[in-house]
Amino acid sequence: MGLRVDSLITLDNLVTVGRYMIVAIHGWCPVLAEVDEGLRTILGLHRA
């Protein structure tokens, strides 16, 4: 993902971050579809 250290995405502790708090981008998420599906599951949102 372009990060300096191994990282993981957890979906059980969500927070909102204001754009002004983001000062740099350090990587990217090549598995965004999997993250999206995880969020849908956690939030109980499923496409009909």
PyRosetta script that sets phi, psi and omega in degrees:
from pyrosetta import init, pose_from_sequence

init()
pose = pose_from_sequence("MGLRVDSLITLDNLVTVGRYMIVAIHGWCPVLAEVDEGLRTILGLHRA")
pose.set_psi(1, 3.7)
pose.set_omega(1, 177.7)
pose.set_phi(2, 86.2)
pose.set_psi(2, 8.1)
pose.set_omega(2, -179.2)
pose.set_phi(3, -89.7)
pose.set_psi(3, 159.1)
pose.set_omega(3, -178.1)
pose.set_phi(4, -76.3)
pose.set_psi(4, -26.2)
pose.set_omega(4, -179.7)
pose.set_phi(5, -128.4)
pose.set_psi(5, 158.0)
pose.set_omega(5, 176.1)
pose.set_phi(6, -59.9)
pose.set_psi(6, 138.3)
pose.set_omega(6, -177.5)
pose.set_phi(7, -139.8)
pose.set_psi(7, 166.7)
pose.set_omega(7, 174.8)
pose.set_phi(8, -144.4)
pose.set_psi(8, 160.7)
pose.set_omega(8, 179.6)
pose.set_phi(9, -106.7)
pose.set_psi(9, 125.3)
pose.set_omega(9, 174.3)
pose.set_phi(10, -112.9)
pose.set_psi(10, 141.1)
pose.set_omega(10, -175.1)
pose.set_phi(11, -113.3)
pose.set_psi(11, 11.0)
pose.set_omega(11, -176.2)
pose.set_phi(12, -98.3)
pose.set_psi(12, 0.1)
pose.set_omega(12, -179.9)
pose.set_phi(13, -141.0)
pose.set_psi(13, 79.6)
pose.set_omega(13, -175.2)
pose.set_phi(14, -87.2)
pose.set_psi(14, 142.2)
pose.set_omega(14, 175.6)
pose.set_phi(15, -137.4)
pose.set_psi(15, 157.4)
pose.set_omega(15, 175.7)
pose.set_phi(16, -98.8)
pose.set_psi(16, 134.3)
pose.set_omega(16, -179.8)
pose.set_phi(17, -122.5)
pose.set_psi(17, 126.8)
pose.set_omega(17, 177.5)
pose.set_phi(18, -69.6)
pose.set_psi(18, 147.9)
pose.set_omega(18, 179.8)
pose.set_phi(19, -57.4)
pose.set_psi(19, -33.2)
pose.set_omega(19, -179.3)
pose.set_phi(20, -66.1)
pose.set_psi(20, -17.9)
pose.set_omega(20, 180.0)
pose.set_phi(21, -83.9)
pose.set_psi(21, -15.6)
pose.set_omega(21, -179.6)
pose.set_phi(22, -90.8)
pose.set_psi(22, 114.2)
pose.set_omega(22, -176.0)
pose.set_phi(23, -106.7)
pose.set_psi(23, -15.5)
pose.set_omega(23, 179.3)
pose.set_phi(24, -161.1)
pose.set_psi(24, 157.1)
pose.set_omega(24, 174.4)
pose.set_phi(25, -109.2)
pose.set_psi(25, 127.1)
pose.set_omega(25, -175.2)
pose.set_phi(26, -111.2)
pose.set_psi(26, -0.8)
pose.set_omega(26, -179.2)
pose.set_phi(27, -175.6)
pose.set_psi(27, -167.3)
pose.set_omega(27, -179.2)
pose.set_phi(28, -146.6)
pose.set_psi(28, 168.4)
pose.set_omega(28, -177.4)
pose.set_phi(29, -120.0)
pose.set_psi(29, 102.0)
pose.set_omega(29, -179.1)
pose.set_phi(30, -75.7)
pose.set_psi(30, -8.8)
pose.set_omega(30, -178.7)
pose.set_phi(31, -113.5)
pose.set_psi(31, 39.8)
pose.set_omega(31, -175.7)
pose.set_phi(32, -60.6)
pose.set_psi(32, -31.7)
pose.set_omega(32, 177.8)
pose.set_phi(33, -62.5)
pose.set_psi(33, -37.5)
pose.set_omega(33, 178.2)
pose.set_phi(34, -70.0)
pose.set_psi(34, -38.0)
pose.set_omega(34, 176.2)
pose.set_phi(35, -64.4)
pose.set_psi(35, -43.5)
pose.set_omega(35, 178.6)
pose.set_phi(36, -59.1)
pose.set_psi(36, -45.8)
pose.set_omega(36, 179.4)
pose.set_phi(37, -64.1)
pose.set_psi(37, -40.1)
pose.set_omega(37, 177.1)
pose.set_phi(38, -61.9)
pose.set_psi(38, -42.4)
pose.set_omega(38, 177.8)
pose.set_phi(39, -64.1)
pose.set_psi(39, -41.8)
pose.set_omega(39, 178.0)
pose.set_phi(40, -60.6)
pose.set_psi(40, -40.6)
pose.set_omega(40, 179.9)
pose.set_phi(41, -66.5)
pose.set_psi(41, -49.3)
pose.set_omega(41, -178.6)
pose.set_phi(42, -61.1)
pose.set_psi(42, -40.7)
pose.set_omega(42, -176.3)
pose.set_phi(43, -88.6)
pose.set_psi(43, -4.3)
pose.set_omega(43, 179.1)
pose.set_phi(44, 72.6)
pose.set_psi(44, 29.4)
pose.set_omega(44, 179.4)
pose.set_phi(45, -106.7)
pose.set_psi(45, 114.2)
pose.set_omega(45, 179.8)
pose.set_phi(46, -127.7)
pose.set_psi(46, 137.6)
pose.set_omega(46, 179.2)
pose.set_phi(47, -69.9)
pose.set_psi(47, 140.2)
pose.set_omega(47, -179.9)
pose.set_phi(48, -82.5)
pose.dump_pdb("model.pdb")
